């Protein structure tokens, strides 16, 4: 999913914690691409047992 949004696989992706398996749970993460850091919002969109789906939104401007 990240590669689709930034056009390539990022150099690094870190989150301060795991994303809770609860619909609408949200965390902020950091993506590094080409030495530039971007903020990323990861939101849980659905939970079905152990199958968890999420949405990733990369900030338009670097940090």
PDB file of N, H, CA, C and O in Angstrom:
ATOM      1  N   UNK A   1       0.816  -1.195   0.000  1.00  0.00           N
ATOM      2  CA  UNK A   1       0.000   0.000   0.000  1.00  0.00           C
ATOM      3  C   UNK A   1       0.863   1.263   0.000  1.00  0.00           C
ATOM      4  O   UNK A   1       0.561   2.234  -0.693  1.00  0.00           O
ATOM      5  N   UNK A   2       1.926   1.233   0.778  1.00  0.00           N
ATOM      6  H   UNK A   2       2.170   0.444   1.342  1.00  0.00           H
ATOM      7  CA  UNK A   2       2.791   2.410   0.818  1.00  0.00           C
ATOM      8  C   UNK A   2       3.452   2.659  -0.530  1.00  0.00           C
ATOM      9  O   UNK A   2       3.536   3.802  -0.980  1.00  0.00           O
ATOM     10  N   UNK A   3       3.914   1.613  -1.167  1.00  0.00           N
ATOM     11  H   UNK A   3       3.845   0.684  -0.801  1.00  0.00           H
ATOM     12  CA  UNK A   3       4.562   1.768  -2.469  1.00  0.00           C
ATOM     13  C   UNK A   3       3.614   2.389  -3.484  1.00  0.00           C
ATOM     14  O   UNK A   3       4.044   3.181  -4.323  1.00  0.00           O
ATOM     15  N   UNK A   4       2.330   2.044  -3.423  1.00  0.00           N
ATOM     16  H   UNK A   4       1.980   1.401  -2.742  1.00  0.00           H
ATOM     17  CA  UNK A   4       1.347   2.628  -4.335  1.00  0.00           C
ATOM     18  C   UNK A   4       1.213   4.125  -4.108  1.00  0.00           C
ATOM     19  O   UNK A   4       1.062   4.872  -5.075  1.00  0.00           O
ATOM     20  N   UNK A   5       1.264   4.587  -2.865  1.00  0.00           N
ATOM     21  H   UNK A   5       1.387   3.979  -2.080  1.00  0.00           H
ATOM     22  CA  UNK A   5       1.068   5.992  -2.568  1.00  0.00           C
ATOM     23  C   UNK A   5       2.288   6.859  -2.843  1.00  0.00           C
ATOM     24  O   UNK A   5       2.138   8.015  -3.238  1.00  0.00           O
ATOM     25  N   UNK A   6       3.502   6.325  -2.643  1.00  0.00           N
ATOM     26  H   UNK A   6       3.624   5.385  -2.323  1.00  0.00           H
ATOM     27  CA  UNK A   6       4.701   7.138  -2.853  1.00  0.00           C
ATOM     28  C   UNK A   6       5.429   6.792  -4.143  1.00  0.00           C
ATOM     29  O   UNK A   6       6.427   7.432  -4.476  1.00  0.00           O
ATOM     30  N   UNK A   7       4.953   5.798  -4.871  1.00  0.00           N
ATOM     31  H   UNK A   7       4.143   5.278  -4.601  1.00  0.00           H
ATOM     32  CA  UNK A   7       5.548   5.452  -6.151  1.00  0.00           C
ATOM     33  C   UNK A   7       6.691   4.464  -6.074  1.00  0.00           C
ATOM     34  O   UNK A   7       7.197   4.032  -7.110  1.00  0.00           O
ATOM     35  N   UNK A   8       7.113   4.094  -4.877  1.00  0.00           N
ATOM     36  H   UNK A   8       6.703   4.445  -4.035  1.00  0.00           H
ATOM     37  CA  UNK A   8       8.178   3.105  -4.679  1.00  0.00           C
ATOM     38  C   UNK A   8       8.123   2.620  -3.247  1.00  0.00           C
ATOM     39  O   UNK A   8       7.432   3.204  -2.412  1.00  0.00           O
ATOM     40  N   UNK A   9       8.848   1.553  -2.961  1.00  0.00           N
ATOM     41  H   UNK A   9       9.410   1.079  -3.639  1.00  0.00           H
ATOM     42  CA  UNK A   9       8.913   1.053  -1.593  1.00  0.00           C
ATOM     43  C   UNK A   9       9.726   2.033  -0.768  1.00  0.00           C
ATOM     44  O   UNK A   9      10.848   2.363  -1.152  1.00  0.00           O
ATOM     45  N   UNK A  10       9.190   2.517   0.373  1.00  0.00           N
ATOM     46  H   UNK A  10       8.279   2.249   0.685  1.00  0.00           H
ATOM     47  CA  UNK A  10       9.925   3.494   1.178  1.00  0.00           C
ATOM     48  C   UNK A  10      11.174   2.887   1.801  1.00  0.00           C
ATOM     49  O   UNK A  10      11.283   1.671   1.960  1.00  0.00           O
ATOM     50  N   UNK A  11      12.119   3.766   2.151  1.00  0.00           N
ATOM     51  H   UNK A  11      12.031   4.754   2.022  1.00  0.00           H
ATOM     52  CA  UNK A  11      13.355   3.329   2.794  1.00  0.00           C
ATOM     53  C   UNK A  11      13.094   2.800   4.201  1.00  0.00           C
ATOM     54  O   UNK A  11      13.740   1.850   4.642  1.00  0.00           O
ATOM     55  N   UNK A  12      12.143   3.422   4.906  1.00  0.00           N
ATOM     56  H   UNK A  12      11.618   4.194   4.548  1.00  0.00           H
ATOM     57  CA  UNK A  12      11.845   3.023   6.279  1.00  0.00           C
ATOM     58  C   UNK A  12      10.421   3.430   6.625  1.00  0.00           C
ATOM     59  O   UNK A  12       9.892   4.400   6.082  1.00  0.00           O
ATOM     60  N   UNK A  13       9.805   2.679   7.533  1.00  0.00           N
ATOM     61  H   UNK A  13      10.234   1.890   7.974  1.00  0.00           H
ATOM     62  CA  UNK A  13       8.454   2.978   8.011  1.00  0.00           C
ATOM     63  C   UNK A  13       8.403   2.568   9.472  1.00  0.00           C
ATOM     64  O   UNK A  13       8.600   1.396   9.793  1.00  0.00           O
ATOM     65  N   UNK A  14       8.138   3.530  10.373  1.00  0.00           N
ATOM     66  H   UNK A  14       7.978   4.482  10.112  1.00  0.00           H
ATOM     67  CA  UNK A  14       8.105   3.228  11.795  1.00  0.00           C
ATOM     68  C   UNK A  14       6.852   3.791  12.439  1.00  0.00           C
ATOM     69  O   UNK A  14       6.358   4.856  12.068  1.00  0.00           O
ATOM     70  N   UNK A  15       6.353   3.045  13.412  1.00  0.00           N
ATOM     71  H   UNK A  15       6.754   2.180  13.712  1.00  0.00           H
ATOM     72  CA  UNK A  15       5.196   3.461  14.201  1.00  0.00           C
ATOM     73  C   UNK A  15       5.573   3.342  15.675  1.00  0.00           C
ATOM     74  O   UNK A  15       6.287   2.415  16.057  1.00  0.00           O
ATOM     75  N   UNK A  16       5.100   4.274  16.507  1.00  0.00           N
ATOM     76  H   UNK A  16       4.520   5.027  16.197  1.00  0.00           H
ATOM     77  CA  UNK A  16       5.458   4.235  17.921  1.00  0.00           C
ATOM     78  C   UNK A  16       4.783   3.103  18.688  1.00  0.00           C
ATOM     79  O   UNK A  16       5.181   2.784  19.808  1.00  0.00           O
ATOM     80  N   UNK A  17       3.766   2.498  18.088  1.00  0.00           N
ATOM     81  H   UNK A  17       3.443   2.757  17.178  1.00  0.00           H
ATOM     82  CA  UNK A  17       3.019   1.425  18.739  1.00  0.00           C
ATOM     83  C   UNK A  17       2.290   0.624  17.671  1.00  0.00           C
ATOM     84  O   UNK A  17       2.260   1.020  16.506  1.00  0.00           O
ATOM     85  N   UNK A  18       1.704  -0.496  18.060  1.00  0.00           N
ATOM     86  H   UNK A  18       1.728  -0.818  19.006  1.00  0.00           H
ATOM     87  CA  UNK A  18       0.901  -1.278  17.137  1.00  0.00           C
ATOM     88  C   UNK A  18      -0.478  -0.650  16.967  1.00  0.00           C
ATOM     89  O   UNK A  18      -0.972   0.040  17.858  1.00  0.00           O
ATOM     90  N   UNK A  19      -1.078  -0.894  15.836  1.00  0.00           N
ATOM     91  H   UNK A  19      -0.676  -1.455  15.112  1.00  0.00           H
ATOM     92  CA  UNK A  19      -2.425  -0.385  15.564  1.00  0.00           C
ATOM     93  C   UNK A  19      -3.447  -1.297  16.220  1.00  0.00           C
ATOM     94  O   UNK A  19      -3.474  -2.491  15.922  1.00  0.00           O
ATOM     95  N   UNK A  20      -4.298  -0.769  17.113  1.00  0.00           N
ATOM     96  H   UNK A  20      -4.276   0.201  17.355  1.00  0.00           H
ATOM     97  CA  UNK A  20      -5.315  -1.603  17.749  1.00  0.00           C
ATOM     98  C   UNK A  20      -6.273  -2.197  16.704  1.00  0.00           C
ATOM     99  O   UNK A  20      -6.624  -1.536  15.726  1.00  0.00           O
ATOM    100  N   UNK A  21      -6.681  -3.431  16.921  1.00  0.00           N
ATOM    101  H   UNK A  21      -6.396  -3.967  17.715  1.00  0.00           H
ATOM    102  CA  UNK A  21      -7.609  -4.104  16.001  1.00  0.00           C
ATOM    103  C   UNK A  21      -9.042  -3.707  16.345  1.00  0.00           C
ATOM    104  O   UNK A  21      -9.872  -4.559  16.664  1.00  0.00           O
ATOM    105  N   UNK A  22      -9.322  -2.413  16.278  1.00  0.00           N
ATOM    106  H   UNK A  22      -8.648  -1.721  16.020  1.00  0.00           H
ATOM    107  CA  UNK A  22     -10.646  -1.867  16.528  1.00  0.00           C
ATOM    108  C   UNK A  22     -10.972  -0.903  15.395  1.00  0.00           C
ATOM    109  O   UNK A  22     -10.142  -0.066  15.039  1.00  0.00           O
ATOM    110  N   UNK A  23     -12.164  -1.009  14.826  1.00  0.00           N
ATOM    111  H   UNK A  23     -12.838  -1.688  15.115  1.00  0.00           H
ATOM    112  CA  UNK A  23     -12.564  -0.129  13.727  1.00  0.00           C
ATOM    113  C   UNK A  23     -12.435   1.323  14.174  1.00  0.00           C
ATOM    114  O   UNK A  23     -12.848   1.688  15.275  1.00  0.00           O
ATOM    115  N   UNK A  24     -11.864   2.129  13.317  1.00  0.00           N
ATOM    116  H   UNK A  24     -11.528   1.833  12.423  1.00  0.00           H
ATOM    117  CA  UNK A  24     -11.615   3.567  13.502  1.00  0.00           C
ATOM    118  C   UNK A  24     -10.425   3.873  14.403  1.00  0.00           C
ATOM    119  O   UNK A  24     -10.147   5.045  14.655  1.00  0.00           O
ATOM    120  N   UNK A  25      -9.703   2.848  14.904  1.00  0.00           N
ATOM    121  H   UNK A  25      -9.930   1.895  14.699  1.00  0.00           H
ATOM    122  CA  UNK A  25      -8.476   3.100  15.663  1.00  0.00           C
ATOM    123  C   UNK A  25      -7.468   3.752  14.719  1.00  0.00           C
ATOM    124  O   UNK A  25      -7.412   3.422  13.534  1.00  0.00           O
ATOM    125  N   UNK A  26      -6.679   4.675  15.248  1.00  0.00           N
ATOM    126  H   UNK A  26      -6.724   4.943  16.210  1.00  0.00           H
ATOM    127  CA  UNK A  26      -5.785   5.447  14.399  1.00  0.00           C
ATOM    128  C   UNK A  26      -4.466   5.677  15.119  1.00  0.00           C
ATOM    129  O   UNK A  26      -4.443   5.931  16.323  1.00  0.00           O
ATOM    130  N   UNK A  27      -3.350   5.583  14.364  1.00  0.00           N
ATOM    131  H   UNK A  27      -3.369   5.376  13.385  1.00  0.00           H
ATOM    132  CA  UNK A  27      -2.034   5.926  14.892  1.00  0.00           C
ATOM    133  C   UNK A  27      -1.299   6.759  13.850  1.00  0.00           C
ATOM    134  O   UNK A  27      -1.610   6.714  12.659  1.00  0.00           O
ATOM    135  N   UNK A  28      -0.316   7.520  14.326  1.00  0.00           N
ATOM    136  H   UNK A  28      -0.064   7.557  15.293  1.00  0.00           H
ATOM    137  CA  UNK A  28       0.551   8.297  13.440  1.00  0.00           C
ATOM    138  C   UNK A  28       1.899   7.599  13.357  1.00  0.00           C
ATOM    139  O   UNK A  28       2.455   7.169  14.367  1.00  0.00           O
ATOM    140  N   UNK A  29       2.407   7.494  12.155  1.00  0.00           N
ATOM    141  H   UNK A  29       1.955   7.844  11.334  1.00  0.00           H
ATOM    142  CA  UNK A  29       3.683   6.835  11.895  1.00  0.00           C
ATOM    143  C   UNK A  29       4.560   7.762  11.080  1.00  0.00           C
ATOM    144  O   UNK A  29       4.138   8.852  10.694  1.00  0.00           O
ATOM    145  N   UNK A  30       5.787   7.322  10.819  1.00  0.00           N
ATOM    146  H   UNK A  30       6.130   6.437  11.133  1.00  0.00           H
ATOM    147  CA  UNK A  30       6.725   8.098  10.010  1.00  0.00           C
ATOM    148  C   UNK A  30       7.268   7.226   8.888  1.00  0.00           C
ATOM    149  O   UNK A  30       7.665   6.081   9.104  1.00  0.00           O
ATOM    150  N   UNK A  31       7.276   7.783   7.704  1.00  0.00           N
ATOM    151  H   UNK A  31       6.953   8.713   7.528  1.00  0.00           H
ATOM    152  CA  UNK A  31       7.797   7.116   6.512  1.00  0.00           C
ATOM    153  C   UNK A  31       9.015   7.900   6.052  1.00  0.00           C
ATOM    154  O   UNK A  31       8.964   9.127   5.981  1.00  0.00           O
ATOM    155  N   UNK A  32      10.118   7.209   5.737  1.00  0.00           N
ATOM    156  H   UNK A  32      10.159   6.211   5.795  1.00  0.00           H
ATOM    157  CA  UNK A  32      11.289   7.871   5.184  1.00  0.00           C
ATOM    158  C   UNK A  32      11.457   7.404   3.745  1.00  0.00           C
ATOM    159  O   UNK A  32      11.477   6.207   3.459  1.00  0.00           O
ATOM    160  N   UNK A  33      11.578   8.372   2.851  1.00  0.00           N
ATOM    161  H   UNK A  33      11.562   9.345   3.083  1.00  0.00           H
ATOM    162  CA  UNK A  33      11.747   8.064   1.432  1.00  0.00           C
ATOM    163  C   UNK A  33      12.774   9.025   0.854  1.00  0.00           C
ATOM    164  O   UNK A  33      12.551  10.235   0.834  1.00  0.00           O
ATOM    165  N   UNK A  34      13.876   8.505   0.392  1.00  0.00           N
ATOM    166  H   UNK A  34      14.057   7.521   0.408  1.00  0.00           H
ATOM    167  CA  UNK A  34      14.917   9.350  -0.191  1.00  0.00           C
ATOM    168  C   UNK A  34      15.491  10.347   0.801  1.00  0.00           C
ATOM    169  O   UNK A  34      15.895  11.444   0.415  1.00  0.00           O
ATOM    170  N   UNK A  35      15.532   9.975   2.091  1.00  0.00           N
ATOM    171  H   UNK A  35      15.204   9.084   2.405  1.00  0.00           H
ATOM    172  CA  UNK A  35      16.067  10.852   3.111  1.00  0.00           C
ATOM    173  C   UNK A  35      15.077  11.898   3.614  1.00  0.00           C
ATOM    174  O   UNK A  35      15.431  12.735   4.444  1.00  0.00           O
ATOM    175  N   UNK A  36      13.841  11.859   3.120  1.00  0.00           N
ATOM    176  H   UNK A  36      13.553  11.179   2.445  1.00  0.00           H
ATOM    177  CA  UNK A  36      12.808  12.813   3.526  1.00  0.00           C
ATOM    178  C   UNK A  36      11.759  12.082   4.356  1.00  0.00           C
ATOM    179  O   UNK A  36      11.292  11.013   3.964  1.00  0.00           O
ATOM    180  N   UNK A  37      11.387  12.654   5.503  1.00  0.00           N
ATOM    181  H   UNK A  37      11.767  13.523   5.821  1.00  0.00           H
ATOM    182  CA  UNK A  37      10.377  12.057   6.371  1.00  0.00           C
ATOM    183  C   UNK A  37       8.994  12.625   6.088  1.00  0.00           C
ATOM    184  O   UNK A  37       8.827  13.829   5.892  1.00  0.00           O
ATOM    185  N   UNK A  38       8.007  11.734   6.071  1.00  0.00           N
ATOM    186  H   UNK A  38       8.143  10.756   6.231  1.00  0.00           H
ATOM    187  CA  UNK A  38       6.609  12.114   5.905  1.00  0.00           C
ATOM    188  C   UNK A  38       5.810  11.535   7.062  1.00  0.00           C
ATOM    189  O   UNK A  38       6.106  10.436   7.531  1.00  0.00           O
ATOM    190  N   UNK A  39       4.809  12.256   7.520  1.00  0.00           N
ATOM    191  H   UNK A  39       4.569  13.149   7.139  1.00  0.00           H
ATOM    192  CA  UNK A  39       3.886  11.724   8.497  1.00  0.00           C
ATOM    193  C   UNK A  39       2.884  10.825   7.787  1.00  0.00           C
ATOM    194  O   UNK A  39       2.532  11.062   6.632  1.00  0.00           O
ATOM    195  N   UNK A  40       2.432   9.799   8.482  1.00  0.00           N
ATOM    196  H   UNK A  40       2.719   9.606   9.420  1.00  0.00           H
ATOM    197  CA  UNK A  40       1.486   8.832   7.919  1.00  0.00           C
ATOM    198  C   UNK A  40       0.413   8.558   8.965  1.00  0.00           C
ATOM    199  O   UNK A  40       0.727   8.341  10.136  1.00  0.00           O
ATOM    200  N   UNK A  41      -0.843   8.566   8.552  1.00  0.00           N
ATOM    201  H   UNK A  41      -1.097   8.741   7.601  1.00  0.00           H
ATOM    202  CA  UNK A  41      -1.946   8.187   9.428  1.00  0.00           C
ATOM    203  C   UNK A  41      -2.427   6.812   9.001  1.00  0.00           C
ATOM    204  O   UNK A  41      -2.771   6.601   7.838  1.00  0.00           O
ATOM    205  N   UNK A  42      -2.450   5.871   9.947  1.00  0.00           N
ATOM    206  H   UNK A  42      -2.171   6.042  10.892  1.00  0.00           H
ATOM    207  CA  UNK A  42      -2.925   4.514   9.687  1.00  0.00           C
ATOM    208  C   UNK A  42      -4.205   4.331  10.493  1.00  0.00           C
ATOM    209  O   UNK A  42      -4.222   4.535  11.707  1.00  0.00           O
ATOM    210  N   UNK A  43      -5.282   3.942   9.798  1.00  0.00           N
ATOM    211  H   UNK A  43      -5.268   3.777   8.812  1.00  0.00           H
ATOM    212  CA  UNK A  43      -6.598   3.806  10.426  1.00  0.00           C
ATOM    213  C   UNK A  43      -7.162   2.418  10.157  1.00  0.00           C
ATOM    214  O   UNK A  43      -7.173   1.966   9.013  1.00  0.00           O
ATOM    215  N   UNK A  44      -7.629   1.741  11.195  1.00  0.00           N
ATOM    216  H   UNK A  44      -7.620   2.108  12.125  1.00  0.00           H
ATOM    217  CA  UNK A  44      -8.284   0.439  11.033  1.00  0.00           C
ATOM    218  C   UNK A  44      -9.654   0.661  10.394  1.00  0.00           C
ATOM    219  O   UNK A  44     -10.451   1.463  10.881  1.00  0.00           O
ATOM    220  N   UNK A  45      -9.922  -0.056   9.298  1.00  0.00           N
ATOM    221  H   UNK A  45      -9.275  -0.707   8.903  1.00  0.00           H
ATOM    222  CA  UNK A  45     -11.201   0.122   8.604  1.00  0.00           C
ATOM    223  C   UNK A  45     -12.171  -1.029   8.841  1.00  0.00           C
ATOM    224  O   UNK A  45     -13.385  -0.834   8.787  1.00  0.00           O
ATOM    225  N   UNK A  46     -11.649  -2.233   9.104  1.00  0.00           N
ATOM    226  H   UNK A  46     -10.663  -2.392   9.148  1.00  0.00           H
ATOM    227  CA  UNK A  46     -12.536  -3.357   9.403  1.00  0.00           C
ATOM    228  C   UNK A  46     -11.771  -4.441  10.150  1.00  0.00           C
ATOM    229  O   UNK A  46     -10.558  -4.594  10.007  1.00  0.00           O
ATOM    230  N   UNK A  47     -12.528  -5.191  10.955  1.00  0.00           N
ATOM    231  H   UNK A  47     -13.514  -5.067  11.071  1.00  0.00           H
ATOM    232  CA  UNK A  47     -11.951  -6.301  11.720  1.00  0.00           C
ATOM    233  C   UNK A  47     -12.908  -7.476  11.601  1.00  0.00           C
ATOM    234  O   UNK A  47     -14.097  -7.359  11.900  1.00  0.00           O
ATOM    235  N   UNK A  48     -12.365  -8.629  11.153  1.00  0.00           N
ATOM    236  H   UNK A  48     -11.399  -8.724  10.911  1.00  0.00           H
ATOM    237  CA  UNK A  48     -13.151  -9.862  11.051  1.00  0.00           C
ATOM    238  C   UNK A  48     -12.290 -10.985  11.622  1.00  0.00           C
ATOM    239  O   UNK A  48     -11.514 -11.615  10.903  1.00  0.00           O
ATOM    240  N   UNK A  49     -12.439 -11.225  12.921  1.00  0.00           N
ATOM    241  H   UNK A  49     -13.069 -10.713  13.504  1.00  0.00           H
ATOM    242  CA  UNK A  49     -11.589 -12.216  13.582  1.00  0.00           C
ATOM    243  C   UNK A  49     -10.161 -11.719  13.612  1.00  0.00           C
ATOM    244  O   UNK A  49      -9.880 -10.662  14.176  1.00  0.00           O
ATOM    245  N   UNK A  50      -9.244 -12.483  13.002  1.00  0.00           N
ATOM    246  H   UNK A  50      -9.472 -13.342  12.544  1.00  0.00           H
ATOM    247  CA  UNK A  50      -7.843 -12.066  12.947  1.00  0.00           C
ATOM    248  C   UNK A  50      -7.507 -11.316  11.663  1.00  0.00           C
ATOM    249  O   UNK A  50      -6.362 -10.910  11.464  1.00  0.00           O
ATOM    250  N   UNK A  51      -8.491 -11.129  10.795  1.00  0.00           N
ATOM    251  H   UNK A  51      -9.421 -11.458  10.957  1.00  0.00           H
ATOM    252  CA  UNK A  51      -8.296 -10.393   9.543  1.00  0.00           C
ATOM    253  C   UNK A  51      -8.600  -8.919   9.783  1.00  0.00           C
ATOM    254  O   UNK A  51      -9.755  -8.546   9.986  1.00  0.00           O
ATOM    255  N   UNK A  52      -7.566  -8.080   9.759  1.00  0.00           N
ATOM    256  H   UNK A  52      -6.627  -8.383   9.594  1.00  0.00           H
ATOM    257  CA  UNK A  52      -7.713  -6.653  10.011  1.00  0.00           C
ATOM    258  C   UNK A  52      -7.336  -5.894   8.744  1.00  0.00           C
ATOM    259  O   UNK A  52      -6.286  -6.146   8.153  1.00  0.00           O
ATOM    260  N   UNK A  53      -8.187  -4.972   8.330  1.00  0.00           N
ATOM    261  H   UNK A  53      -9.040  -4.767   8.810  1.00  0.00           H
ATOM    262  CA  UNK A  53      -7.922  -4.130   7.168  1.00  0.00           C
ATOM    263  C   UNK A  53      -7.675  -2.707   7.660  1.00  0.00           C
ATOM    264  O   UNK A  53      -8.241  -2.285   8.669  1.00  0.00           O
ATOM    265  N   UNK A  54      -6.830  -1.973   6.948  1.00  0.00           N
ATOM    266  H   UNK A  54      -6.370  -2.315   6.128  1.00  0.00           H
ATOM    267  CA  UNK A  54      -6.537  -0.611   7.361  1.00  0.00           C
ATOM    268  C   UNK A  54      -6.343   0.280   6.154  1.00  0.00           C
ATOM    269  O   UNK A  54      -6.160  -0.194   5.033  1.00  0.00           O
ATOM    270  N   UNK A  55      -6.387   1.575   6.400  1.00  0.00           N
ATOM    271  H   UNK A  55      -6.536   1.960   7.311  1.00  0.00           H
ATOM    272  CA  UNK A  55      -6.156   2.595   5.387  1.00  0.00           C
ATOM    273  C   UNK A  55      -4.889   3.353   5.776  1.00  0.00           C
ATOM    274  O   UNK A  55      -4.663   3.637   6.953  1.00  0.00           O
ATOM    275  N   UNK A  56      -4.071   3.676   4.786  1.00  0.00           N
ATOM    276  H   UNK A  56      -4.254   3.445   3.831  1.00  0.00           H
ATOM    277  CA  UNK A  56      -2.841   4.428   5.031  1.00  0.00           C
ATOM    278  C   UNK A  56      -2.930   5.734   4.251  1.00  0.00           C
ATOM    279  O   UNK A  56      -3.155   5.735   3.040  1.00  0.00           O
ATOM    280  N   UNK A  57      -2.749   6.851   4.964  1.00  0.00           N
ATOM    281  H   UNK A  57      -2.566   6.851   5.948  1.00  0.00           H
ATOM    282  CA  UNK A  57      -2.771   8.167   4.330  1.00  0.00           C
ATOM    283  C   UNK A  57      -1.444   8.867   4.593  1.00  0.00           C
ATOM    284  O   UNK A  57      -1.133   9.228   5.728  1.00  0.00           O
ATOM    285  N   UNK A  58      -0.665   9.055   3.527  1.00  0.00           N
ATOM    286  H   UNK A  58      -0.918   8.762   2.605  1.00  0.00           H
ATOM    287  CA  UNK A  58       0.624   9.735   3.631  1.00  0.00           C
ATOM    288  C   UNK A  58       0.389  11.230   3.500  1.00  0.00           C
ATOM    289  O   UNK A  58      -0.318  11.676   2.596  1.00  0.00           O
ATOM    290  N   UNK A  59       0.991  12.015   4.416  1.00  0.00           N
ATOM    291  H   UNK A  59       1.565  11.653   5.150  1.00  0.00           H
ATOM    292  CA  UNK A  59       0.884  13.470   4.340  1.00  0.00           C
ATOM    293  C   UNK A  59       1.425  13.962   3.005  1.00  0.00           C
ATOM    294  O   UNK A  59       2.368  13.385   2.464  1.00  0.00           O
ATOM    295  N   UNK A  60       0.834  15.022   2.476  1.00  0.00           N
ATOM    296  H   UNK A  60       0.068  15.491   2.915  1.00  0.00           H
ATOM    297  CA  UNK A  60       1.282  15.565   1.191  1.00  0.00           C
ATOM    298  C   UNK A  60       2.619  16.298   1.299  1.00  0.00           C
ATOM    299  O   UNK A  60       3.404  16.310   0.351  1.00  0.00           O
ATOM    300  N   UNK A  61       2.871  16.902   2.448  1.00  0.00           N
ATOM    301  H   UNK A  61       2.234  16.892   3.218  1.00  0.00           H
ATOM    302  CA  UNK A  61       4.113  17.663   2.659  1.00  0.00           C
ATOM    303  C   UNK A  61       5.038  16.918   3.620  1.00  0.00           C
ATOM    304  O   UNK A  61       4.562  16.293   4.567  1.00  0.00           O
ATOM    305  N   UNK A  62       6.349  16.975   3.394  1.00  0.00           N
ATOM    306  H   UNK A  62       6.736  17.483   2.624  1.00  0.00           H
ATOM    307  CA  UNK A  62       7.286  16.335   4.326  1.00  0.00           C
ATOM    308  C   UNK A  62       7.246  17.022   5.684  1.00  0.00           C
ATOM    309  O   UNK A  62       6.752  18.140   5.828  1.00  0.00           O
ATOM    310  N   UNK A  63       7.774  16.329   6.657  1.00  0.00           N
ATOM    311  H   UNK A  63       8.175  15.421   6.540  1.00  0.00           H
ATOM    312  CA  UNK A  63       7.820  16.859   8.033  1.00  0.00           C
ATOM    313  C   UNK A  63       8.922  17.886   8.158  1.00  0.00           C
ATOM    314  O   UNK A  63       9.123  18.448   9.235  1.00  0.00           O
TER     315      UNK A  63
END
